[in-house]
Amino acid sequence: MLLPGSRIAVEVERDSRAERRARSNRAFQRLLGKPAAIMRRPDGKPEVGNHALILPWEGGNLVAGTSDVSAAHSRDVTLAVAGPGTVACDLEPCAVRGADVWRDLLSPARWELAQLIARETGQSETEAATRIWVAGECLTKAEAVPTAPLVLEAPADTRAVVLHSGPFAIATLVLPDRKGSEPFVVGLLARREDACL
């Protein structure tokens, strides 16, 4: 489990014929388990209003309370999440960039963190830096301060890397693209009290 104790439901939609909004709406409907009105704020953030999320849990179903939702898109793939409290997600292909470009994109402190992750996991700097980028995008979607510090949860492994920022935990995972393109990095964010790390 990427975020032990978390109550986040995740859905992946791949469809090259549907537009992004249609894909995320379908994913949200599946996550929520019944029809719900999907609204979008002026900044594009999706909302489902006062809709309870019913998640399978040990010993039966858990009604998780009012749901927050988030979606991310890359190529023909949409990642959607729903859960109680604040949730966010991001999806980004691992594009090769030089060290100077990554440092400028991430900030010097976050670039150093990416290098630490690369050393700890044995992964490429591209994969590690993309993890940091995705974590930053999750924080932005959670309406956190964009420059909030990120801290690596030790020990890092080669599959999932968990980062913390204030009250948030962000799990990042590298996934292959079945169509042969560069792999994706997926990020899932929850508040620590909802993720019980």
RAPERA-V702039 format. One record per residue. RES is the residue in one letter. SS is DSSP state (@ for helix, = for strand, . for the rest). Layout:
res=RES ss=SS
res=RES ss=SS
This chain:
res=M ss=.
res=L ss=.
res=L ss=.
res=P ss=.
res=G ss=.
res=S ss=.
res=R ss=.
res=I ss==
res=A ss==
res=V ss==
res=E ss==
res=V ss==
res=E ss==
res=R ss==
res=D ss=.
res=S ss=.
res=R ss=.
res=A ss=.
res=E ss=.
res=R ss=@
res=R ss=@
res=A ss=@
res=R ss=@
res=S ss=@
res=N ss=@
res=R ss=@
res=A ss=@
res=F ss=@
res=Q ss=@
res=R ss=@
res=L ss=@
res=L ss=@
res=G ss=.
res=K ss=.
res=P ss=.
res=A ss=.
res=A ss=.
res=I ss=.
res=M ss==
res=R ss==
res=R ss=.
res=P ss=.
res=D ss=.
res=G ss=.
res=K ss=.
res=P ss==
res=E ss==
res=V ss=.
res=G ss=.
res=N ss=.
res=H ss=.
res=A ss==
res=L ss==
res=I ss==
res=L ss==
res=P ss==
res=W ss==
res=E ss=.
res=G ss=.
res=G ss==
res=N ss==
res=L ss==
res=V ss==
res=A ss==
res=G ss==
res=T ss==
res=S ss==
res=D ss==
res=V ss==
res=S ss==
res=A ss==
res=A ss==
res=H ss==
res=S ss==
res=R ss=.
res=D ss=.
res=V ss==
res=T ss==
res=L ss==
res=A ss==
res=V ss==
res=A ss==
res=G ss==
res=P ss==
res=G ss=.
res=T ss=.
res=V ss==
res=A ss==
res=C ss==
res=D ss==
res=L ss==
res=E ss==
res=P ss==
res=C ss=.
res=A ss=.
res=V ss=.
res=R ss=.
res=G ss=.
res=A ss=@
res=D ss=@
res=V ss=@
res=W ss=@
res=R ss=@
res=D ss=@
res=L ss=@
res=L ss=@
res=S ss=.
res=P ss=@
res=A ss=@
res=R ss=@
res=W ss=@
res=E ss=@
res=L ss=@
res=A ss=@
res=Q ss=@
res=L ss=@
res=I ss=@
res=A ss=@
res=R ss=@
res=E ss=@
res=T ss=@
res=G ss=.
res=Q ss=.
res=S ss=.
res=E ss=@
res=T ss=@
res=E ss=@
res=A ss=@
res=A ss=@
res=T ss=@
res=R ss=@
res=I ss=@
res=W ss=@
res=V ss=@
res=A ss=@
res=G ss=@
res=E ss=@
res=C ss=@
res=L ss=@
res=T ss=@
res=K ss=@
res=A ss=.
res=E ss=.
res=A ss=.
res=V ss=.
res=P ss=.
res=T ss=.
res=A ss=.
res=P ss=.
res=L ss=.
res=V ss==
res=L ss==
res=E ss=.
res=A ss=.
res=P ss=.
res=A ss=.
res=D ss=.
res=T ss=.
res=R ss=.
res=A ss==
res=V ss==
res=V ss==
res=L ss==
res=H ss==
res=S ss==
res=G ss=.
res=P ss=.
res=F ss==
res=A ss==
res=I ss==
res=A ss==
res=T ss==
res=L ss==
res=V ss==
res=L ss==
res=P ss=.
res=D ss=.
res=R ss=.
res=K ss=.
res=G ss=.
res=S ss=.
res=E ss=.
res=P ss=.
res=F ss==
res=V ss==
res=V ss==
res=G ss==
res=L ss==
res=L ss==
res=A ss==
res=R ss==
res=R ss=@
res=E ss=@
res=D ss=@
res=A ss=@
res=C ss=.
res=L ss=.
